[in-house]
């Protein structure tokens, strides 16, 4: 080995040991660039704004009903979920919480599923903040079981079941997923064979792979299930039956009076889960279970007394798409609720980081751990992302509400793609962020009472149910490619993809060598530059993956080519969703009525945008969209904005307007956090 290199390595190691040792010296950290930048951050002009004004803008018109939920559970301590609770106790408590919400507090979420979806999702976010199991159980009862009845059925079903679902007299399940088939709904194997003689459908589980699995409300509380099965009609040919595709059926599973399992229905408990143990997930098997022909949810397909099938839609694929399209509310709710979970986690981590002091310059007071650049880089872009996701999911809920009124085909497609993308992107980000928040709070983050463990475990499944995230991102990529193809065939672009109208022109033209070198703060904080950068990346990814797919399909076929390009496709989908999120954040900043709050949001929005650009700076550098000096300026400005957001971090999390009895973590209390923490352990 070269002796010069060896000497340099030893010198570097010695310096590193000296720096680490300085952390342990009496008096705290020795002079160090990190603390110099922390001092600079304190010297910067702080953006001043009234927290209440920003909170009012964020919480919107349904703040009142959320407060009603919070106040009800505050007044009923026996309904608050303790830190330690067994699975069976948690299930019982969760049902009592839901009954109390509906019957005592008089909050009837089901009435808003159709009438006012925005209010429904606001309630869902609030109850999920109280206990995530309660949020999911609420969604199962009203979004899934109730939603399937009113969205896939007709007037006769609404007349018969609405009041019972609304009052919880008819607790129910949503039995779609099977042991061998999760996201591939068209591959479901459960059958519903029409018996012409008795005017009934016979529901059967043909093999173990077709057992309905992970069905919420099934193990303990459910009396009905919406069962998704292949509709088989008798024929006179050699096959004996004609398969009309997957349809939904109302199947009673327990006796209304005795609660005993009905004949032919077998129910087993899926058991203890990683999280959400207040939800009673079960497995269902059907052995020649007979139901009335009237129990077919017949909005998109019906069977007459004579066994004739009719539908307003001409093909199995169109009927299937229409059926799933009506169930998109579940994804909307998960995306929206996931942001609510992220708000809680970020609030806890930020408040603790402002409270906790650690080290400092020699013979001077210790500094807040949020003054350290490393802590800021963990939490401040996350706080900015939380705001970005909030505005994006509010937009999604508004679009969903419009869709439920107008039934406009273009809007239906737009909401389907946007909900798939936001659900996948937001839930994945939140899942990772909860762990980062836990780490940011050190040992105290590991205490169960400070909630990161339960938040992480309860939220983790958000990445899987209502569509596995990887599958959903592929749907987004597929829609983008379809839109890309239609552009060249003269078709129109749906609202979400409208910016791609320009993509073959401005967004895919050669980067301007002059603007590639602009590095002024005004330019980098210009929303047009930020949005153009996001959209340029998406447009290049779309064009390049289209070329790759065309090339590989010649040798591998369509499926093989898709699989070969899968990671590229997922990156494309994520890039597109990030572009949509940024666009909605910029719009929110512009319409904020309070100028001071608007200035604060602008700083947060700039951090979100530039942090994302910096994290993918290699992509921009590879195509000379950003010159080296501009890349450095972006990095420097991102650091500066992190310091700026740190200076208003307390006010920003306060604007989420989450009371202490909702966040519940002692280390996140707005006052006397340590005294409450010590009281909890018995001092």
C-alpha positions in Angstrom: 0.0 0.0 0.0 1.2 3.5 -0.8 2.5 5.0 2.4 1.2 8.5 1.5 -2.4 7.1 1.2 -1.9 5.3 4.5 -0.8 8.4 6.2 -3.8 10.4 4.9 -6.2 7.7 6.1 -4.6 7.7 9.6 -4.8 11.5 9.7 -8.5 11.5 8.6 -9.3 8.8 11.2 -7.6 10.8 14.0 -9.5 13.9 13.1 -12.8 11.9 13.1 -12.0 10.5 16.6 -11.2 14.0 17.8 -14.6 15.3 16.6 -16.5 12.4 18.1 -14.7 12.8 21.4 -15.6 16.5 21.5 -19.2 15.5 21.8 -18.4 13.9 25.1 -16.4 16.7 26.6 -17.8 18.6 29.5 -19.7 21.6 28.2 -21.1 19.9 25.1 -20.1 20.0 21.5 -17.0 21.9 20.4 -17.1 24.6 17.8 -18.4 22.9 14.7 -20.0 24.0 11.3 -23.3 22.4 12.3 -23.7 24.8 15.2 -22.5 27.7 13.1 -25.4 27.0 10.7 -27.8 26.6 13.6 -26.7 30.0 14.9 -27.3 31.4 11.4 -30.7 29.9 11.3 -31.6 31.7 14.5 -30.4 35.0 13.0 -32.6 34.7 10.0 -35.7 36.8 9.8 -38.6 34.6 11.0 -41.8 34.5 9.0 -44.5 35.8 11.4 -48.1 34.6 11.0 -51.1 33.8 13.2 -51.5 30.1 13.7 -55.2 30.3 14.0 -55.5 31.9 10.6 -53.5 29.1 9.0 -55.4 26.5 11.0 -58.7 27.9 9.7 -57.4 27.7 6.1 -56.2 24.1 6.5 -59.1 22.7 8.5 -61.8 24.2 6.3 -65.5 24.0 6.6 -65.7 20.6 8.4 -63.6 21.6 11.4 -66.7 21.7 13.5 -67.7 18.0 13.1 -64.1 16.9 13.8 -64.2 18.9 17.0 -67.4 17.2 17.9 -65.7 13.8 17.5 -62.7 14.9 19.6 -64.9 16.3 22.4 -67.1 13.2 22.5 -64.2 10.9 23.2 -62.6 13.4 25.6 -65.8 13.3 27.6 -65.9 9.5 27.6 -62.6 8.3 29.1 -63.8 4.7 29.3 -63.9 4.7 25.5 -60.3 5.9 25.1 -57.9 3.2 23.9 -55.3 2.3 26.6 -51.6 1.7 25.7 -51.8 -1.9 26.6 -54.9 -3.9 25.6 -55.5 -7.5 24.4 -56.9 -8.3 21.0 -60.3 -9.4 22.3 -60.6 -6.3 24.5 -59.6 -4.0 21.7 -62.2 -5.5 19.4 -64.9 -5.1 22.0 -63.8 -1.5 22.8 -63.7 -0.6 19.1 -67.3 -1.7 18.6 -68.4 0.2 21.7 -66.5 3.3 20.3 -68.4 3.0 17.0 -71.7 2.5 18.7 -71.1 5.5 21.0 -70.1 7.7 18.0 -73.3 6.8 16.1 -75.9 6.4 18.9 -74.7 8.6 21.7 -72.8 11.4 19.9 -75.3 11.4 17.1 -72.7 11.4 14.4 -74.0 9.4 11.4 -71.2 9.0 8.9 -73.2 6.8 6.5 -75.6 9.7 5.6 -72.6 11.7 4.3 -71.2 8.9 2.1 -73.6 10.0 -0.7 -74.8 13.4 0.5 -71.5 15.1 1.5 -68.4 12.9 0.9 -66.1 15.7 2.1 -67.8 15.7 5.5 -67.6 11.9 5.6 -63.9 11.9 5.0 -63.4 14.6 7.7 -65.2 12.4 10.2 -63.1 9.4 9.1 -59.8 11.4 9.7 -61.0 12.4 13.1 -62.0 8.9 14.3 -58.8 7.5 12.9 -56.9 10.1 15.0 -58.7 8.7 18.1 -57.9 5.1 17.3 -56.8 3.9 13.9 -58.7 0.6 14.4 -61.8 2.7 14.9 -61.1 4.6 11.7 -60.8 1.3 9.7 -63.8 -0.3 11.3 -65.8 2.8 10.5 -64.6 2.6 6.9 -65.5 -1.1 6.7 -69.0 -0.5 7.9 -69.9 2.6 5.9 -67.5 2.9 3.0 -67.1 -0.7 2.1 -70.2 -2.7 3.3 -72.5 0.3 3.2 -70.9 1.9 0.1 -71.2 -1.4 -1.9 -74.9 -1.6 -1.2 -75.7 2.0 -2.2 -73.2 2.2 -5.1 -73.6 -1.2 -6.7 -77.2 -1.8 -5.7 -80.4 -0.1 -6.8 -83.3 1.6 -5.0 -84.7 -1.7 -3.6 -81.4 -2.3 -1.8 -81.1 1.2 -0.5 -84.7 1.1 0.8 -84.1 -2.2 2.6 -80.7 -1.8 4.1 -79.8 2.0 4.4 -81.3 2.6 7.9 -79.9 -0.6 9.3 -76.4 0.1 8.1 -76.7 3.8 9.3 -77.8 2.8 12.8 -75.4 -0.2 13.1 -78.3 -2.6 13.4 -76.9 -4.2 10.2 -73.1 -4.5 10.8 -71.5 -5.9 7.7 -68.4 -7.0 5.8 -66.8 -6.5 2.4 -65.8 -9.9 1.1 -63.7 -9.4 -1.9 -60.1 -10.6 -1.2 -59.4 -14.3 -1.4 -56.6 -16.4 0.0 -55.0 -16.8 -3.5 -56.3 -13.6 -5.0 -55.9 -10.1 -3.6 -55.4 -7.3 -6.1 -56.3 -9.5 -9.1 -60.1 -9.2 -8.5 -61.0 -10.5 -12.0 -59.3 -13.8 -11.0 -61.6 -14.4 -8.0 -62.9 -18.0 -7.8 -65.9 -17.8 -5.5 -69.1 -18.7 -7.5 -72.7 -17.6 -7.4 -74.7 -20.0 -9.6 -78.2 -19.1 -10.5 -80.8 -21.8 -9.6 -83.6 -21.3 -12.1 -86.0 -23.6 -10.2 -85.8 -21.9 -6.8 -85.1 -18.4 -8.1 -81.9 -18.3 -5.9 -78.2 -17.9 -6.2 -76.0 -20.6 -4.7 -72.8 -19.2 -3.2 -69.8 -21.7 -3.2 -66.2 -21.6 -2.2 -64.8 -24.1 -4.8 -61.4 -24.6 -3.1 -59.2 -23.4 -0.2 -57.7 -20.7 -2.4 -61.1 -19.1 -2.8 -61.7 -18.7 0.9 -62.4 -15.0 1.6 -59.6 -13.7 3.7 -58.8 -10.6 5.8 -62.5 -9.7 5.9 -63.0 -6.9 8.4 -66.0 -7.2 10.7 -66.3 -11.0 9.9 -64.6 -12.6 12.9 -67.0 -11.2 15.5 -69.5 -8.5 14.6 -70.7 -8.8 11.1 -74.2 -10.1 10.2 -74.0 -9.5 6.4 -71.3 -9.6 3.8 -71.1 -8.1 0.3 -69.6 -11.2 -1.4 -67.8 -10.8 -4.8 -68.3 -13.9 -6.9 -68.4 -15.1 -10.5 -72.0 -15.0 -11.7 -72.8 -18.4 -13.4 -75.9 -18.8 -15.5 -77.2 -22.3 -16.5 -76.8 -23.1 -20.2 -77.6 -26.1 -22.4 -74.1 -26.5 -23.8 -71.4 -28.9 -22.8 -70.0 -26.4 -20.2 -73.3 -26.2 -18.3 -72.8 -22.7 -17.2 -72.1 -19.3 -18.7 -69.6 -17.1 -16.7 -70.8 -13.5 -16.6 -67.9 -12.2 -14.6 -67.5 -10.9 -11.1 -70.6 -9.4 -9.4 -71.5 -8.5 -5.9 -74.1 -10.2 -3.7 -75.5 -9.5 -0.3 -75.1 -12.7 1.8 -76.4 -12.9 5.4 -73.7 -14.7 7.5 -75.2 -14.6 11.0 -78.7 -14.8 12.5 -80.1 -11.4 13.3 -81.4 -12.4 16.8 -79.0 -15.1 18.0 -75.9 -14.0 16.2 -75.2 -17.6 15.3 -73.4 -18.4 12.1 -75.9 -19.4 9.4 -76.0 -22.8 7.7 -73.4 -23.3 5.0 -71.3 -20.3 6.2 -68.0 -21.1 7.9 -66.3 -18.3 9.7 -62.8 -18.4 11.2 -60.7 -15.8 12.9 -57.6 -14.5 11.1 -56.1 -13.9 14.5 -53.6 -11.4 16.0 -52.1 -9.0 13.4 -49.1 -6.7 13.4 -51.5 -3.8 14.0 -55.2 -2.8 13.9 -56.2 -5.4 16.4 -59.4 -3.6 17.2 -60.7 -4.8 13.8 -62.0 -8.3 13.7 -60.6 -9.8 10.5 -62.0 -13.2 9.6 -62.0 -15.8 6.8 -65.2 -16.9 5.2 -66.1 -20.2 3.4 -69.4 -20.8 1.7 -70.9 -24.3 1.2 -74.0 -24.1 -1.1 -75.3 -21.0 0.7 -78.6 -20.0 -0.9 -79.7 -16.3 -1.2 -82.6 -14.7 -3.0 -82.1 -13.5 -6.6 -83.0 -10.0 -5.2 -79.6 -10.1 -3.2 -77.7 -9.5 -6.4 -76.4 -5.9 -6.4 -77.8 -5.2 -9.8 -76.8 -1.7 -10.9 -74.5 -3.0 -13.6 -76.0 -6.4 -14.3 -79.2 -8.2 -13.5 -80.8 -11.6 -13.8 -84.5 -12.1 -14.5 -86.8 -14.7 -13.0 -86.3 -16.7 -16.3 -82.6 -16.6 -15.9 -81.9 -14.0 -18.6 -79.0 -11.7 -18.0 -79.2 -8.0 -18.9 -76.8 -5.1 -18.4 -76.4 -1.5 -19.5 -72.8 -2.3 -20.3 -71.9 -4.5 -23.2 -68.9 -6.5 -22.0 -67.5 -8.2 -18.8 -64.5 -5.9 -18.8 -66.7 -2.8 -18.9 -69.0 -4.1 -16.1 -66.0 -5.0 -14.0 -64.4 -1.5 -14.5 -67.7 0.2 -13.6 -68.0 -1.9 -10.5 -64.5 -1.1 -9.2 -64.9 2.5 -10.2 -67.8 2.8 -7.8 -65.6 1.5 -5.0 -62.9 4.1 -5.4 -64.0 5.9 -2.3 -62.0 3.4 -0.1 -58.8 4.5 -1.8 -59.7 8.2 -1.4 -60.4 7.6 2.3 -57.1 5.8 2.9 -55.0 8.5 1.2 -56.8 11.2 3.2 -56.6 9.3 6.5 -52.9 8.5 5.9 -52.1 12.2 5.9 -53.9 12.5 9.2 -51.6 9.8 10.6 -48.6 11.7 9.2 -49.8 14.9 10.9 -49.8 13.1 14.3 -46.4 11.6 13.8 -44.7 14.8 12.6 -46.4 16.8 15.4 -45.0 14.5 18.1 -41.5 14.4 16.6 -41.4 18.2 15.9 -42.6 19.2 19.4 -40.2 16.8 21.1 -37.3 18.1 18.9 -38.1 21.6 20.0 -38.4 20.6 23.6 -35.4 18.3 23.9 -32.0 19.9 24.4 -28.7 18.2 23.8 -25.1 19.4 23.8 -24.1 23.0 22.8 -21.1 25.2 22.5 -18.6 25.1 25.5 -19.9 26.8 28.7 -23.1 27.8 27.0 -26.7 26.4 27.4 -27.6 23.3 25.5 -29.4 23.7 22.2 -32.7 22.2 20.9 -32.0 19.1 18.9 -34.0 20.7 16.1 -31.2 23.3 15.8 -29.0 20.5 14.5 -28.9 20.3 10.7 -29.2 16.5 10.7 -32.5 16.7 12.7 -33.8 19.4 10.4 -33.0 17.3 7.3 -35.0 14.4 8.8 -38.1 16.4 9.9 -38.5 19.7 8.0 -38.9 18.2 4.4 -41.3 15.8 6.1 -43.3 18.6 7.6 -43.3 20.3 4.2 -44.5 17.0 2.6 -47.3 16.8 5.1 -48.6 20.1 4.1 -48.3 19.2 0.4 -50.1 15.9 0.9 -52.9 17.6 2.8 -53.7 20.0 0.0 -53.4 17.2 -2.6 -55.8 14.9 -0.8 -58.3 17.7 -0.1 -58.3 18.2 -3.9 -58.8 14.5 -4.4 -61.8 14.5 -2.0 -63.3 17.5 -3.8 -62.9 15.8 -7.2 -64.5 12.6 -5.8 -67.4 14.6 -4.4 -67.9 16.2 -7.9 -67.8 12.8 -9.5 -70.5 11.4 -7.2 -72.8 14.2 -8.4 -71.9 14.5 -12.1 -71.0 10.9 -12.9 -68.9 12.5 -15.7 -66.9 9.8 -17.5 -63.8 11.9 -17.8 -63.9 12.9 -14.1 -64.5 9.2 -13.1 -61.3 8.2 -14.9 -59.4 11.1 -13.4 -60.5 10.3 -9.9 -59.7 6.6 -10.4 -56.1 7.4 -11.5 -55.5 10.2 -9.0 -56.8 8.1 -6.0 -54.7 5.1 -7.0 -51.5 7.3 -7.3 -52.1 9.4 -4.2 -53.1 6.4 -2.1 -49.9 4.5 -3.1 -47.5 7.5 -2.8 -48.8 9.0 0.4 -49.2 5.7 2.3 -45.7 4.6 1.4 -44.2 7.9 2.4 -46.1 8.0 5.7 -45.0 4.4 6.5 -41.4 5.3 6.1 -41.8 8.6 7.9 -43.2 7.2 11.1 -40.0 5.2 11.6 -37.9 8.3 10.9 -40.0 10.2 13.5 -39.4 7.4 16.1 -35.7 7.5 15.5 -35.7 11.3 15.7 -37.1 11.1 19.3 -34.3 8.7 20.5 -35.1 6.4 23.4 -38.3 8.3 24.3 -39.7 7.5 20.9 -39.5 3.8 21.7 -41.9 4.2 24.7 -45.3 2.8 23.6 -47.0 5.7 25.4 -45.5 8.1 22.8 -47.4 6.2 20.1 -44.8 5.7 17.3 -45.0 1.9 17.6 -48.8 1.8 17.4 -48.9 4.4 14.6 -46.4 2.4 12.6 -48.0 -0.9 13.2 -51.6 0.3 12.6 -50.7 2.3 9.5 -48.4 -0.3 7.8 -51.3 -2.2 6.2 -52.4 1.0 4.4 -49.8 0.2 1.9 -51.6 -3.1 1.0 -55.3 -2.9 1.4 -57.6 -1.2 -1.1 -55.0 -2.1 -3.7 -51.4 -3.0 -3.2 -49.2 0.1 -3.7 -47.1 -1.5 -6.4 -50.1 -2.6 -8.3 -51.8 0.9 -8.0 -48.7 2.6 -9.3 -48.7 0.3 -12.3 -52.3 1.4 -13.0 -51.1 5.1 -12.9 -48.3 4.3 -15.3 -50.7 2.4 -17.6 -53.1 5.3 -17.7 -50.2 7.7 -18.5 -49.1 5.5 -21.4 -52.7 5.3 -22.7 -52.9 9.1 -22.6 -49.5 9.3 -24.3 -50.7 7.1 -27.1 -54.0 8.9 -27.5 -52.3 12.2 -27.8 -50.7 11.0 -31.0 -54.0 9.7 -32.2 -55.8 13.0 -31.7 -57.5 12.1 -28.4 -58.1 14.5 -25.5 -56.3 14.3 -22.2 -58.0 13.9 -18.8 -57.7 16.7 -16.3 -54.9 15.2 -14.2 -52.7 14.7 -17.3 -53.5 18.0 -19.0 -50.0 19.3 -18.6 -48.8 16.5 -20.9 -50.4 18.4 -23.8 -47.3 20.5 -23.7 -44.9 17.6 -22.9 -43.9 16.9 -26.5 -43.1 20.5 -27.0 -41.8 22.6 -24.1 -41.2 19.8 -21.6 -39.2 17.6 -24.0 -37.3 20.3 -25.9 -33.6 20.5 -25.3 -32.7 22.2 -22.0 -32.0 25.9 -22.4 -28.3 26.3 -21.6 -28.9 29.8 -20.1 -31.7 28.8 -17.7 -29.9 25.7 -16.8 -27.3 28.0 -15.2 -29.6 30.4 -13.5 -29.0 30.1 -9.8 -30.6 33.2 -8.2 -33.0 32.6 -5.2 -35.9 34.4 -7.0 -35.6 32.0 -10.0 -35.3 28.8 -7.8 -38.3 29.9 -5.7 -40.4 30.6 -8.8 -43.3 28.1 -8.9 -43.0 28.0 -12.7 -39.4 26.7 -12.5 -40.3 24.2 -9.8 -43.3 22.8 -11.6 -41.6 22.8 -15.0 -38.7 20.8 -13.5 -41.1 18.2 -12.0 -43.1 17.9 -15.3 -39.9 17.7 -17.4 -38.8 14.7 -15.4 -42.2 13.0 -15.8 -42.3 13.7 -19.5 -38.8 12.3 -20.1 -39.7 9.2 -18.1 -42.9 8.7 -20.0 -41.2 9.1 -23.4 -38.3 6.8 -22.6 -40.4 4.0 -21.1 -42.7 4.1 -24.1 -39.7 3.6 -26.4 -38.4 0.8 -24.1 -41.7 -1.0 -24.0 -42.0 -0.9 -27.8 -38.5 -2.3 -28.2 -38.9 -5.1 -25.7 -42.3 -6.2 -26.7 -41.0 -7.3 -30.1 -39.0 -10.1 -28.3 -40.7 -10.6 -25.0 -44.4 -9.8 -25.7 -46.5 -7.2 -23.9 -46.3 -8.9 -20.4 -42.6 -9.6 -20.6 -41.8 -6.1 -21.8 -43.9 -4.6 -19.0 -42.1 -6.7 -16.4 -38.7 -5.8 -17.9 -39.5 -2.1 -17.5 -41.4 -2.4 -14.2 -39.1 -0.2 -12.0 -39.0 2.4 -14.7 -42.8 2.4 -14.8 -43.1 2.7 -11.0 -40.7 5.7 -11.1 -42.8 7.3 -13.8 -45.9 7.0 -11.8 -44.3 8.4 -8.6 -42.9 11.3 -10.6 -46.3 12.1 -12.1 -48.0 12.0 -8.7 -45.3 14.3 -7.3 -46.0 16.8 -10.1 -49.7 16.7 -9.2 -49.0 17.2 -5.5 -46.8 20.2 -6.2 -49.3 21.8 -8.5 -52.0 21.5 -5.9 -49.7 22.9 -3.2 -48.8 25.9 -5.4 -52.6 26.6 -6.0 -53.2 26.4 -2.2 -50.5 28.9 -1.5 -52.0 31.3 -4.0 -55.5 31.1 -2.7 -54.6 31.4 1.0 -56.5 34.6 2.1 -54.2 35.7 4.9 -51.0 37.2 3.5 -48.8 36.3 6.5 -50.0 32.7 6.5 -49.5 32.7 2.7 -45.9 33.7 3.2 -45.3 30.9 5.6 -46.9 28.4 3.2 -44.7 29.7 0.4 -41.6 28.8 2.4 -42.9 25.4 3.1 -43.9 24.8 -0.5 -40.5 25.9 -1.8 -38.8 23.5 0.6 -41.1 20.6 -0.6 -40.3 21.4 -4.3 -36.5 22.0 -4.0 -35.9 19.1 -1.7 -37.5 16.8 -4.2 -35.5 18.2 -7.0 -32.3 17.9 -5.0 -33.1 14.3 -4.1 -33.2 13.4 -7.8 -30.5 15.9 -8.9 -28.7 13.1 -10.8 -31.6 12.8 -13.2 -31.5 16.6 -14.0 -27.7 16.6 -14.2 -27.6 13.7 -16.6 -29.6 15.6 -19.2 -28.1 19.0 -18.5 -31.4 20.4 -17.2 -29.4 21.7 -14.2 -25.8 22.9 -14.5 -23.3 22.1 -11.7 -23.4 25.6 -10.2 -27.2 25.5 -10.2 -27.3 22.1 -8.5 -25.1 23.6 -5.7 -27.4 26.6 -5.4 -30.4 24.3 -5.1 -28.7 22.3 -2.3 -27.7 25.5 -0.5 -31.2 27.0 -0.8 -32.8 23.7 0.4 -30.6 23.9 3.6 -31.6 27.6 4.0 -35.3 26.8 3.7 -35.0 23.9 6.2 -33.7 26.4 8.7 -36.5 28.8 7.8 -39.1 26.1 8.3 -37.4 25.1 11.5 -38.0 28.6 12.8 -41.7 28.3 12.4 -42.0 24.5 12.9 -43.9 24.9 16.2 -46.5 27.2 14.7 -46.8 24.9 11.6 -47.6 21.8 13.6 -49.9 23.8 15.9 -51.9 24.8 12.8 -52.8 21.2 12.3 -55.0 21.9 15.3 -54.6 18.6 17.0 -55.5 18.8 20.7 -53.2 17.1 23.3 -55.9 14.5 24.0 -55.7 13.5 20.3 -51.9 13.4 19.9 -51.8 11.8 23.4 -48.0 11.3 23.4 -46.6 12.9 26.6 -43.5 14.1 24.8 -45.7 16.0 22.4 -47.7 17.9 25.0 -47.8 21.7 24.4 -46.9 22.3 28.0 -45.3 20.4 30.9 -44.4 17.5 28.6 -41.8 16.0 30.9 -43.9 16.3 34.1 -46.8 14.4 32.3 -44.3 11.8 31.1 -42.9 11.2 34.6 -46.5 11.1 36.0 -47.3 8.4 33.5 -44.6 6.1 34.9 -45.6 6.7 38.5 -43.5 9.5 39.9 
